[in-house]
Amino acid sequence: MTIKEMQRVLNAKFLYGEELADLDAQFVFSADMMSDVLAYGGKCSILITGLCNPQVVRTAEMLDIVCIIFVRGKMPDEHMLALARGKNIAILATDHYMFTTCGILYENGLQGGA
């Protein structure tokens, strides 16, 4: 599933990275604790989270995650978006809760990374 397809099915907004919209992803991981992402999210290319701080982008960079999807209407600030631009990580935001977001993506063919 491409980032563009995820954006469409989640009714999400691109906050950064529309030029990355055609990247394909197979595995997704969701967590609000970045220690869990580091411990269990190694195969993932997409991170779903409600945590909205710069550590999210730094964690994604360490694991070569290509897209972060913020849930529950969370909006990263300009500092976080600048970090994402510098690391070439797409940023999406959706109003869906994390459980719903995961369910929609699973229903559309994405698998968990662990």
C-alpha positions in Angstrom: 0.0 0.0 0.0 1.4 3.4 -0.9 1.4 6.4 1.4 -1.0 8.1 -0.9 -3.4 5.2 -0.5 -3.1 5.3 3.3 -3.8 9.1 3.1 -6.9 8.4 1.1 -8.4 5.5 3.2 -7.6 7.4 6.5 -8.9 10.7 5.2 -5.6 12.1 6.5 -3.8 15.3 5.7 -0.3 15.4 4.3 1.7 17.8 6.5 4.9 17.0 4.8 6.1 14.6 2.1 3.6 14.6 -0.7 6.5 13.9 -3.0 6.9 10.6 -1.1 3.3 9.6 -1.7 4.1 6.8 -4.1 6.4 4.9 -1.7 5.1 1.5 -0.9 4.8 0.1 2.6 4.1 -3.4 3.8 4.4 -3.2 7.6 3.1 -0.8 10.2 3.7 -0.4 13.9 1.6 1.7 16.3 2.7 2.9 19.7 2.9 6.0 21.9 6.0 4.8 23.7 9.1 5.2 21.6 10.9 2.5 23.6 8.3 0.1 22.3 8.9 1.3 18.7 12.7 0.8 19.2 12.2 -2.7 20.7 9.5 -4.1 18.4 9.1 -1.9 15.4 12.2 -2.8 13.5 10.6 -4.1 10.2 8.1 -1.3 9.9 8.1 1.4 7.3 5.1 3.3 8.8 4.7 4.5 12.4 1.3 5.3 13.9 1.3 7.3 17.1 -0.4 9.9 19.2 2.8 11.0 20.8 3.7 14.4 19.3 7.3 15.4 20.1 10.6 15.5 18.3 11.6 12.1 19.7 9.1 10.5 17.4 10.9 11.8 14.3 14.3 10.8 15.7 13.1 7.3 16.5 11.6 7.0 13.0 14.9 8.0 11.5 16.8 5.4 13.5 14.5 2.6 12.1 14.4 3.9 8.5 10.6 4.5 8.9 9.4 6.5 5.8 6.1 7.8 7.2 4.6 8.8 10.5 0.9 9.0 10.9 -0.3 11.1 13.8 -3.7 10.1 15.2 -6.4 11.7 17.3 -6.0 15.0 15.4 -2.5 15.6 16.9 -0.5 18.1 14.9 3.3 18.3 15.0 4.8 21.8 15.4 7.1 23.5 12.9 10.3 22.1 14.7 9.0 18.5 14.2 8.1 19.2 10.6 11.5 20.6 9.9 13.1 17.5 11.4 10.9 15.3 9.2 11.9 17.4 6.1 15.6 17.0 7.0 15.2 13.2 7.3 12.8 12.9 4.3 10.0 11.3 6.4 6.4 11.8 5.3 4.0 13.1 7.9 0.3 12.5 7.9 -2.4 13.4 10.4 -5.8 11.8 10.9 -8.6 12.4 13.3 -9.2 8.7 13.8 -8.2 7.0 17.0 -5.2 4.7 16.9 -7.3 1.5 17.1 -9.4 2.7 14.2 -6.4 3.8 12.1 -4.8 0.4 12.6 -8.0 -1.4 11.7 -8.5 0.6 8.5 -5.0 -0.1 7.3 -5.1 -3.7 8.3 -8.4 -4.1 6.4 -6.7 -2.6 3.4 -3.8 -5.1 3.4 -1.1 -3.8 5.7 0.4 -6.1 8.3 1.9 -5.5 11.7 5.7 -5.5 11.8 6.3 -7.7 14.8 
